[in-house]
């Protein structure tokens, strides 16, 4: 009885999924349920074992979108995109914020003279 058999740890064998496919799906901002459906597993499998791949893919997707937005605004001179970026990145607004109009003017009596 001194055989060196590995102990059965129980549970299902670990799935080996294609990380490149998971990353590409995440780049398109597919959610965990959608990625799991395509990969043929439960969403918890993706969350517990491949979340770092999903995070990296989503970050790449955001960078691609940001790059396309800047290209449209700058190189293609797309006015709508320029306005959107100005409002969202530079804090600009359609209505100027004139703080002088909202300040109450001091009251001066002529009786003090």
Phi, psi and omega in degrees: 000018180260030178289147180265065177274137175291140180289144175284118182279349180080172179079178180282153173292147182293131177284139173252107182257156180286108184294328180295319178294318178299316180295319180295321177294320178293326177301327178275005181061038169292144178277174184300322180296318179293317178298316180297321179300312180295321183278349178075040180216183178274150181298332177295329177297317178295312183298316185281333187243341186228017183301323180296327177289318178298315180299316180296317179297318180294323177296318178297320178297318178296320179294320178296318179295315179299317179298317179295321179296315179295320179298316178297320182288319188265304186284322183263359177053046181276107188298321181297318179291324177298317179295315180301312181294322179298318180291317188274327182261328184257354177075018179283162181219160178291324181259119179298142179264091180264104184284342181294329181289336185266359181270134178285130180286146178290145180265129178239129177269141176280349181289344184280354182275000000 
